[in-house]
Structures are given as C-alpha cells and as structure tokens.
C-alpha cells in the first residue's frame, strides 16, 4: 500500500491507543465511584468506557493486518455487540433503580470525571474521524463516533449527578442511565449495519453519491508488488 496510507494506519493505531489508555482510567474511576455512590448512571458510564476500550482494541487488531480492509466487517460487528451488551446491562439496572426508588449519594468524583471527559473527548473524536475519513474506514469512523458518544454521555451523566447532588432528585440518575442505554442501542445498530461511515473506500474518480455523511474519501491507490500477488 502507499506510504500515505501506511502513515494514516499508524495514526489510527496511535489514536486508538490513546483512547484505550484514557478510557481504562475513566472506566476504573467511574465504576468504583458509581458503586460507592450507588449511581447506576455512573456505573453505566464506566461500562461505556469499557466499550470504548474494546473499540480501541478492535481498531488496533484491525490495523495489525497487512490488509486492514479485510477485517472491516468483523471490527464493526464486534463494536456493535459491545454496544448491545452495555445497553442491556444499563437498561435493566436503570429500570430496577427507578422502580425500587433507590436514592444514590452525591458523587463529586463522578462530577469531576464527567467534566474532564467533556474537555478531552471532543478533540480525540475529531482526530479519529478525520483519520477515518482519510482512510475511508468505516471502523475508524465508528470508533470516533463512540468517542463522540462518550462526550454526549458525559453531559447526560453530569446533568444527572448535579441534579441529584443539588436538588436531591434521585430519579435523575437512572433516567440518565436509560438515556445512555438508548443511545448505545442506536449506535450498536448503526455499527452492525455498517453505518459508521456512509461507504467504504471510494476509488479515485468514482461517484460517491451514496455517501450520506460526507465521510468518504477517495482511497489511495494500492501499490502491490508481484511478490505480494503471489502470496
């Protein structure tokens, strides 16, 4: 493949690695703080971070291949399954919390974590999406969508935690959890259908009218040697 495509593939791996490192810390802090406060939304947010970790690992796995495009569909399906698992757990726990009338404690650590994610995640998502578009990779764009989703969920989590801490609205926490579950289902369905990007790589000069979100970029021409063809 071309030098530019190799460079972009390495950038995708670097960004995925950065996402994995940040989300490992975020997951541990969120789950521990959530269990301590009895906050289903905070625990759900931590589990979403676990999904982010798995998503980043999927991207790293995909681009370890000599032909990353051959692993595109598998990568998207793995991401979708992780979303569905998250939605199932958080949805069930949120409904249980609503009906049991549980009253979670205030969590200053959770509030600080949500604010930190609101600052960090938009920049990481932008870099991932830009790289995914340049590569014409649905999986990398889907990974950027998961990172952006973390930003939205941070806002939802922050609202729920602040309302509970300041006004004593305990129901705001499981409602925030249900929002997280609903968004996870939506993104899981999109990834399963291969809608992380409107299309795969587009050949130079080919029409891209089917690309609805403008994320498609002409794929660099692959330079394959006679030795590689014979493999």
C-alpha positions in Angstrom: 0.0 0.0 0.0 1.1 3.6 -0.4 3.3 5.5 2.1 0.4 7.9 2.9 -2.0 5.0 3.7 0.6 3.4 5.9 1.1 6.7 7.8 -2.7 7.1 8.3 -2.9 3.5 9.5 -0.2 4.2 12.1 -2.1 7.4 13.2 -5.3 5.4 13.6 -3.4 3.0 15.8 -1.9 5.8 17.9 -5.3 7.4 18.4 -6.8 4.1 19.3 -4.0 3.5 21.8 -4.6 7.0 23.4 -8.3 6.2 23.6 -7.7 2.9 25.3 -5.3 4.4 27.9 -7.7 7.2 28.8 -10.7 5.0 28.9 -9.1 2.4 31.1 -8.5 5.1 33.8 -12.0 6.5 33.2 -13.7 3.1 33.5 -12.0 2.3 36.8 -12.7 5.6 38.4 -16.3 5.7 37.1 -17.2 2.1 38.2 -15.6 2.4 41.6 -17.2 5.8 42.3 -20.5 4.6 40.9 -20.6 1.6 43.1 -19.6 3.7 46.2 -22.4 6.2 45.5 -25.0 3.7 44.3 -25.2 5.5 40.9 -26.4 3.3 38.0 -25.6 6.2 35.6 -22.0 6.5 36.8 -21.5 2.7 36.6 -23.1 2.7 33.2 -20.7 5.5 32.1 -17.8 3.4 33.4 -19.0 0.4 31.4 -19.3 2.6 28.3 -15.6 3.4 28.9 -15.0 -0.4 28.8 -16.8 -0.5 25.4 -14.5 2.4 24.3 -11.5 0.3 25.4 -12.8 -2.7 23.4 -13.4 -0.5 20.4 -9.9 0.9 20.5 -8.5 -2.7 20.8 -10.6 -3.7 17.8 -9.0 -0.9 15.8 -5.5 -1.9 16.9 -6.3 -5.5 15.9 -7.7 -4.5 12.6 -4.7 -2.4 11.6 -2.2 -5.1 12.6 -3.3 -6.9 9.4 -1.4 -6.3 6.2 -4.8 -5.6 4.6 -6.9 -3.8 7.3 -9.9 -3.6 4.9 -10.3 -7.4 5.2 -11.1 -7.0 8.9 -13.5 -4.1 8.5 -16.8 -6.0 8.8 -15.6 -8.1 11.7 -14.4 -4.9 13.5 -17.8 -3.3 13.1 -19.7 -6.4 14.3 -17.5 -6.6 17.4 -18.2 -2.9 18.2 -21.9 -3.5 17.8 -22.0 -6.4 20.2 -20.2 -4.4 22.8 -22.8 -1.6 22.5 -25.7 -4.1 22.9 -24.1 -5.6 26.0 -23.8 -2.2 27.5 -27.3 -1.2 26.7 -28.8 -4.4 28.2 -27.0 -4.1 31.5 -27.5 -0.3 32.0 -31.1 -0.5 30.8 -32.0 -3.3 33.2 -30.2 -1.6 36.1 -31.8 1.8 35.4 -35.4 0.3 35.3 -34.7 -1.6 38.5 -33.4 1.6 40.2 -36.5 3.6 39.1 -38.9 1.0 40.5 -37.0 0.3 43.7 -36.9 4.0 44.4 -33.1 3.9 45.3 -31.6 7.2 46.2 -27.9 7.4 45.1 -25.4 9.5 47.1 -23.8 12.6 45.6 -20.5 11.9 43.8 -18.1 14.8 43.5 -15.6 12.4 41.8 -18.2 11.5 39.2 -19.0 15.1 38.5 -15.3 15.9 38.1 -14.8 12.9 35.8 -17.8 13.9 33.6 -16.3 17.4 33.2 -12.9 16.0 32.3 -14.4 13.8 29.6 -16.3 16.8 28.2 -13.0 18.5 27.7 -10.9 15.6 26.4 -13.2 13.5 24.2 -14.3 16.1 21.5 -10.7 16.6 20.5 -9.9 12.9 20.4 -13.1 12.2 18.4 -12.3 14.9 15.9 -8.8 13.4 15.2 -10.2 9.9 14.9 -12.9 10.9 12.5 -10.5 12.9 10.3 -8.2 9.9 10.1 -11.1 7.5 9.4 -12.3 9.7 6.6 -8.9 9.9 5.0 -8.6 6.1 5.2 -12.2 5.5 4.0 -12.5 3.2 7.0 -16.0 2.7 8.5 -14.5 1.1 11.6 -12.2 4.0 12.4 -15.1 6.4 11.9 -17.3 4.2 14.1 -14.7 4.4 16.7 -14.7 8.2 16.5 -18.5 8.0 16.9 -18.1 6.0 20.1 -15.7 8.6 21.4 -18.1 11.4 20.5 -20.9 9.4 22.1 -18.8 9.4 25.3 -18.9 13.2 25.1 -22.7 13.3 24.9 -23.0 10.7 27.7 -20.6 12.8 29.8 -23.1 15.7 29.5 -26.0 13.4 30.4 -24.1 12.0 33.3 -23.1 15.4 34.6 -26.7 16.6 34.5 -28.0 13.6 36.4 -25.2 13.8 39.0 -25.6 17.5 39.5 -29.4 17.3 39.8 -29.1 14.6 42.4 -26.4 16.4 44.3 -28.0 19.8 44.4 -31.8 19.1 44.3 -31.9 15.6 45.7 -33.6 14.3 42.5 -32.5 10.7 42.8 -34.6 9.7 39.8 -32.4 11.8 37.6 -29.6 9.2 37.9 -31.5 6.2 36.5 -33.1 8.4 33.8 -29.6 9.4 32.7 -28.8 5.7 32.7 -31.8 5.0 30.4 -30.6 7.7 28.0 -27.1 6.1 27.9 -28.7 2.7 27.2 -30.9 4.1 24.4 -28.0 5.8 22.7 -25.9 2.6 23.0 -28.7 0.6 21.2 -28.8 3.2 18.4 -25.0 3.2 17.9 -24.9 -0.6 18.1 -27.5 -1.0 15.3 -25.6 1.5 13.2 -22.3 -0.3 13.6 -24.0 -3.7 12.9 -25.4 -2.3 9.7 -22.0 -0.8 8.7 -23.3 2.8 9.0 -20.3 4.2 10.9 -19.5 5.9 7.6 -21.8 6.1 4.6 -19.5 4.0 2.5 -16.2 2.2 2.3 -13.2 3.3 0.4 -14.1 5.0 -2.9 -11.9 4.6 -5.9 -10.4 7.8 -7.3 -12.8 9.4 -9.8 -15.7 7.3 -8.7 -19.0 8.9 -7.7 -19.8 8.9 -4.0 -23.4 9.9 -4.2 -24.3 7.1 -1.8 -22.2 8.7 0.9 -24.7 10.4 3.1 -22.5 12.0 5.7 -19.5 13.1 3.6 -17.0 10.9 5.4 -15.9 9.1 2.4 -12.6 9.9 0.9 -11.0 8.6 -2.3 -8.9 5.6 -1.3 -5.3 5.8 -2.2 -4.3 3.5 -5.0 -2.7 0.4 -3.6 0.7 -0.5 -4.9 1.0 -4.3 -4.8 4.2 -6.0 -5.8 4.4 -9.2 -7.8 5.7 -10.9 -4.7 2.6 -9.9 -2.7 0.3 -11.0 -5.5 1.9 -14.4 -5.4 1.2 -14.9 -1.7 
